[in-house]
Each structure stands twice: as C-alpha cells, then as structure tokens.
Amino acid sequence: MFVYTDPTLVTAYMANFVHMEVTLFAGLFRAGKRDDSGVLGDA
C-alpha cells in the first residue's frame, strides 16, 4: 500500500530505497575487492 499522491512520502521512500541499494552494492563491491586482492581490499 503506497500513497502516490503525497510527494513527501514518495521522496522519502525513494531516498530510503536508493540509500539501501547504494549500501548493498558498496558492501558487495568491497567484499569482491577483498576476495580478489586479499588484505589490500580492506584499505
């Protein structure tokens, strides 16, 4: 259930979604670098 007529809710929902996606992909990217380059991936 989502209220499309309220721009504040839409903006907040999109901001939270984008933040979640960015955090997820950043975590996967760091994990991938760590797996590929070992200790250097943590720097």
C-alpha positions in Angstrom: 0.0 0.0 0.0 1.5 3.3 -1.1 0.3 6.8 -1.3 1.4 8.1 -4.7 -0.4 11.5 -4.2 1.9 12.5 -1.3 5.2 13.8 -2.7 6.8 13.7 0.7 6.2 10.0 1.1 7.3 9.3 -2.4 10.5 11.2 -1.9 11.2 9.6 1.5 10.5 6.1 0.0 12.8 6.7 -3.0 15.5 8.2 -0.8 15.4 5.2 1.5 15.4 2.7 -1.4 18.4 4.4 -3.1 20.3 4.5 0.1 19.6 0.8 0.7 20.7 -0.1 -2.8 23.9 2.0 -2.6 24.8 0.5 0.7 24.1 -3.0 -0.6 26.2 -2.6 -3.8 29.0 -0.8 -1.9 29.2 -3.8 0.5 29.2 -6.3 -2.3 31.9 -4.3 -4.1 34.1 -4.2 -1.0 33.6 -7.9 -0.4 34.5 -8.6 -4.0 37.7 -6.5 -3.8 38.6 -8.2 -0.5 38.2 -11.6 -2.1 40.3 -10.6 -5.2 43.1 -8.7 -3.6 43.2 -10.1 -0.1 44.4 -7.6 2.6 44.6 -4.7 0.1 40.9 -4.8 -0.3 40.5 -3.7 3.3 42.5 -0.5 2.8 
